[in-house]
Amino acid sequence: MSITPWRELEAMRERFDRLFSELTRWRGGELSIPLDVQETDDAIIVRASLPGVRPDDISVELRQGVLTIRAETQEERAETKGTWHIRERRVGSAYRAITLPAPVREDEAQATYEHGVLEIRIPKAEAAERRRIPVQIRS
């Protein structure tokens, strides 16, 4: 069984993406946004978990096949009286950038936000047809 070098490189890139995603969960004080990325016949669908984030505090950008999501959460005014026993909820900025797995029509992307989940649908671009180029012999 022969595996093309391109497939091996792609598999290696995916493994590195997963590794760096885990290693950079905290990136300079920014929390990494957990994602699901799904490819269908006609679109790339990205779902991001952003609980407690207001839609106005979310920024989504798509440029040259790279999707970037930024979110900001503000700390609620804390009660000064009393003692905190547990305080685990995170506040601050969150960030994630990924290279999409297929060419897309960036100008047709749509984002919706419901129940703490941001969903971005991006139609896939038509695959460019391969064109065979004849090789000529020089004399």
Sequence and secondary structure as in RCSB ss.txt:
>XXXX:A:sequence
MSITPWRELEAMRERFDRLFSELTRWRGGELSIPLDVQETDDAIIVRASLPGVRPDDISVELRQGVLTIRAETQE
ERAETKGTWHIRERRVGSAYRAITLPAPVREDEAQATYEHGVLEIRIPKAEAAERRRIPVQIRS
>XXXX:A:secstr
    HHHHHHHHHHHHHHHHHHHTSEETTEEE  EEEEE SSEEEEEEE TT  GGGEEEEEETTEEEEEEEE  
    SSS  S      EEEEEEEE SS B GGG EEEEETTEEEEEEEB               
